[in-house]
Amino acid sequence: MRQRIGVMGGMFDPVHTGHVSAAVSALDCLSLDELRLIPCATPFHRDAAVADADDRLAMLKLAAQIDARLLVDDRELKRQGISYTADTLLSLHVDFPDSSLVLVLGEDAFLGLPHWHKWQQLFELCHMCVINRPATGQLQRSDDSRAQQALQRELVSRQVRNVDELFSRQTGRIFLLNKAALQIASNELRKQLRAGADSSAATMLPAAVSHYIAEHNLYRF
């Protein structure tokens, strides 16, 4: 039986309870052997991180202590250039050639997939687990662009109904994990931290991460 490795990338600026909840849900629902949290170094289609790489990595390691199956992987921080997910998955294939990789991402990220670098190549490298808000039903954007049409075709042809179907092949399938995910916007969280709204922000952060932010005076300026 192939090892099942989850992959969750992001800026993690800072890592919050929404990230952790999604990661643990994927671990449990997909019976993953491990899930690798991979902080982005240089993003392709968004602003750079506010906190530096060392602080984001330290906070991620603190958050990961909640479950031994969560591993922090710093390969993107060590790699030069833009942090493309396709390159990261290729490097994971080199390290774990006999494993099934599952890219775990939220509904909004999945719907934005056509804007990712070499996005259709990702299906050759991994499965996808989309944390889907149950109330929204099918994943469908209101716009009818060619890119969205292409994504919907991929979803229709690749979506599976259960975990056994997902892992009956090594790559290329999509599983919707219906879960009432915690909706936490990192930019709003940083605004609260900058304003000193610690009581509200603390509810959105793992305790150890909240303490780290306070100790190192992050996001205050």
C-alpha positions in Angstrom: 0.0 0.0 0.0 1.4 3.4 -1.0 2.2 5.9 1.7 -0.4 8.8 1.7 1.2 12.2 2.1 -0.8 15.3 2.4 0.6 18.6 1.2 -0.6 22.0 2.4 1.1 25.1 1.2 0.6 28.8 2.1 2.1 31.9 3.5 1.1 31.0 7.0 1.5 34.7 7.9 0.6 33.8 10.6 -0.6 30.2 10.8 -4.0 30.2 12.4 -6.6 27.8 13.7 -8.3 27.6 10.3 -5.1 26.1 8.8 -4.7 23.7 11.7 -8.3 22.6 11.6 -8.2 21.9 7.8 -5.0 20.0 8.1 -6.2 17.7 10.9 -9.5 17.1 9.1 -7.6 16.0 6.0 -5.4 13.7 8.1 -8.3 12.0 9.7 -10.8 11.9 6.8 -8.2 10.7 4.2 -6.3 8.4 6.6 -3.1 10.2 5.6 0.2 8.9 7.0 1.4 12.5 7.3 0.7 16.0 6.2 3.5 18.4 5.2 2.9 22.1 6.0 5.1 24.0 3.5 5.5 27.7 3.9 5.9 29.7 0.8 9.0 31.8 0.2 8.2 34.0 -2.8 4.6 33.9 -3.9 3.5 34.0 -7.6 0.2 35.9 -7.4 0.1 37.7 -4.1 2.0 40.1 -1.9 5.1 39.0 0.0 4.8 37.9 3.6 4.8 40.4 6.5 6.7 38.2 8.9 10.1 36.9 7.8 10.7 33.3 6.9 12.3 32.3 10.2 9.4 33.6 12.2 6.8 32.0 10.0 8.7 28.7 10.1 9.0 28.9 13.9 5.2 29.6 14.3 4.4 26.7 12.0 6.5 24.3 14.1 4.7 25.4 17.2 1.3 24.9 15.6 2.3 21.5 14.3 2.9 20.2 17.8 -0.8 19.5 18.1 -0.5 16.3 16.0 2.6 14.1 15.4 1.4 13.5 11.8 1.9 17.2 11.0 5.4 17.8 9.6 6.8 21.2 8.7 8.7 21.1 5.4 10.9 24.1 4.5 11.9 23.2 1.0 10.3 26.3 -0.6 12.2 28.6 1.8 15.4 26.9 0.8 14.7 27.2 -3.0 15.6 30.2 -5.1 13.0 32.0 -7.1 9.2 32.0 -7.1 7.6 29.2 -5.0 5.7 27.3 -7.6 3.5 24.4 -6.3 4.3 22.4 -9.4 8.0 22.6 -8.6 7.4 21.6 -4.9 5.3 18.6 -5.9 8.0 17.5 -8.4 10.6 17.7 -5.6 8.4 15.7 -3.3 8.0 13.0 -6.0 11.8 12.7 -6.0 11.9 12.2 -2.3 8.8 9.9 -2.1 8.5 8.2 -5.5 6.2 5.4 -4.3 3.8 7.7 -2.4 0.5 9.2 -3.3 0.5 13.0 -2.7 -2.6 14.9 -1.9 -2.7 18.6 -2.2 -5.0 20.0 0.5 -6.6 23.4 -0.3 -9.6 25.5 0.4 -12.5 26.1 -1.9 -11.4 29.6 -2.8 -7.9 28.5 -3.7 -9.2 25.6 -5.8 -11.5 28.0 -7.8 -8.4 30.2 -8.4 -6.4 27.3 -9.7 -6.4 28.4 -13.4 -4.2 31.4 -12.3 -1.5 29.1 -10.9 1.7 28.3 -12.7 1.3 25.1 -14.8 -2.0 24.3 -13.0 -3.1 21.5 -15.2 0.2 19.7 -14.7 -0.7 19.4 -11.0 -3.1 16.6 -11.7 -0.2 14.6 -13.0 1.6 15.0 -9.7 -1.0 14.7 -7.0 -4.6 14.2 -6.0 -6.5 17.2 -4.6 -8.6 17.4 -1.4 -10.7 20.5 -1.5 -12.1 21.7 1.8 -15.6 22.6 0.6 -18.1 24.6 2.6 -21.2 22.4 2.7 -23.6 25.3 2.2 -22.1 26.3 -1.1 -22.9 22.9 -2.8 -21.0 22.5 -6.0 -17.8 24.4 -6.6 -18.8 26.9 -9.2 -17.8 30.5 -9.8 -20.2 33.0 -11.1 -18.0 34.0 -14.0 -18.0 31.9 -17.2 -14.5 32.5 -18.4 -12.6 29.9 -20.4 -10.3 29.3 -17.5 -13.2 28.5 -15.2 -14.8 26.3 -17.9 -11.6 24.4 -18.1 -11.5 24.0 -14.3 -15.1 22.8 -14.2 -14.3 20.2 -16.9 -11.4 18.9 -14.7 -13.7 18.7 -11.7 -16.4 16.8 -13.5 -14.0 14.3 -15.0 -11.8 13.8 -11.9 -14.1 14.1 -8.9 -14.6 10.9 -6.8 -17.2 10.1 -4.2 -15.1 8.5 -1.5 -11.5 8.0 -0.2 -11.2 4.5 -1.6 -11.8 5.9 -5.1 -9.3 8.7 -4.5 -6.5 6.3 -3.8 -7.3 3.7 -6.4 -4.9 5.7 -8.6 -1.7 7.4 -7.7 -2.6 10.9 -9.0 -5.2 12.9 -10.7 -8.4 12.8 -8.7 -10.4 15.3 -6.7 -12.2 14.7 -3.5 -14.5 17.3 -1.9 -14.2 17.2 1.9 -17.4 18.9 3.1 -16.6 20.6 6.3 -17.7 23.8 8.0 -14.2 25.2 7.7 -13.1 28.1 10.0 -13.3 31.2 7.9 -10.3 33.3 9.0 -8.8 36.0 6.7 -5.1 36.4 7.4 -5.1 40.1 6.4 -7.9 40.8 8.9 -6.1 38.8 11.6 -3.0 40.9 11.0 -5.0 44.1 11.3 -6.3 43.0 14.7 -2.8 42.1 15.8 -1.5 45.4 14.6 -4.2 47.3 16.4 -3.4 45.4 19.6 -6.8 43.5 19.6 -5.2 40.6 21.3 -8.4 39.2 22.9 -10.1 38.8 19.5 -7.0 37.6 17.6 -6.1 35.0 20.3 -9.2 33.0 19.5 -8.0 32.6 15.9 -4.5 31.5 16.8 -3.0 28.4 18.4 -2.0 29.4 21.9 1.7 28.8 21.3 1.6 30.9 18.2 -0.2 33.7 20.0 2.5 33.7 22.7 5.3 33.7 20.0 3.8 36.7 18.3 3.5 38.6 21.6 7.1 37.6 22.7 8.6 38.7 19.4 6.4 41.7 18.9 5.2 40.6 15.4 2.6 42.4 13.2 2.7 45.5 15.4 3.8 47.9 12.7 
